[in-house]
Amino acid sequence: MSKETTKGNNTSRVMSSYGSGLEANTLAMLDSTGAKDSRDANEDRLQYLEAVRAASLVPEIGIPPTNKMYQAMFRILRFGRTLELITASYQLLTQLHQRFPWVYVSDSADQLEIVDEAWSPFSFGSDVDSDGKEISVRSPFFQQLIQNMNKGVNESEESELKILGNLFLFKYLVHVLKLDFTPRNQVYKETMNWSLLKESSLNLLLASRKVNFKLLMKDYLSTMCAPIDADEKSTSLVELHEGMLSAMKELLVMMMDLDASKQKADLEGITSRGDGIRTPAMEIILDELTYNGYLLSNFLQVFDDPKWKLEIVLQYLTKYIPKPSVRTRRSNVPQAEDPKTLNGILKTFSSGTNSKNITKKIGPDIVQILIGHAFLARLTFSNPSDGDSITEICNTIISAFTSLKQVDQKIEILSFGKEVLFTAGMVLKAKA
């Protein structure tokens, strides 16, 4: 990520002077829009966006926009009345954040640089001016946005411009959350300074008492897994829906990364009661997938982060895997495989009793979907931490499917299961 920051008091004063002049000149374009008809007003807004681009992005050393200028651009994104305005403001804002980051890792790699009083579309306190309160995003609004996106996917009567506006807004907010969270989490892993993540926009957004996080996650999964009828939607809406899914997957990964970092901080004893207690996203996901087989299948098809997909499946199956018996000193019984690894779980299916009991509890189709997706996710790991060879895992996945058929001849291998078996066979053939 390229960074242009104001270093040194003299440089800061000069850039601040330029920024003030730029603010006065560009915002003047918007002052009279209320007195014009919508066509002229929209043209003025487009000219404003182009003026900001010309001053901040086109030059080799651009002038960072002021907070009021950012606020005006975000207002256009939130309340734009044409797709051209919404698209232009979205593209400009995302490019500006890349050019002028407000949080980034210093050259020392274990130091976080944070720009003082940087503008953000989010607001978590009360010290916001009246104009900022009107457009800033608070936790309840973010939850409502996800609910509105869910309606937009499922209800044809929603206007296309409104749906597109919500999707662009959501993508932008996730973009901001990621640019803020990623460097913080990187430095946190090096320093174990929990305050860096505690003060992240993502943590402040989700930890708010004004948000029902369980309900938010239910709406989130419903929106993420809802099918879209491409025949009834425009090409632009279908393409943007794909972009929305990408943003939703990014945000979900960030949520689980945040929870993992919080859990580590809890174990280290560096958190406090003031940090709040929130049900981890993973726990809610598992609950929802356990009681909704249709959602489970769709979720595993859509969610493609291999690390977290594998972890979700392993935690799901672990609930149904019998715990290994305690091994005594005199026992000659070999130690069982670790049931928390994919290979360990697959080997439990080698026992006809275990295979029959697990299949009876969750169904043969669900078993195939789970172990199949876990296997495909594991294939993508370049440096796995479980220590199992890919050859061994291919053999155990084939054995697991064979065991399912031996338990009950009536069980049919799904087409997805056949694809998994074919893939395992091809890998073994290539390794031979």
Disulfide bonds with the S-S distance in Angstrom:
none
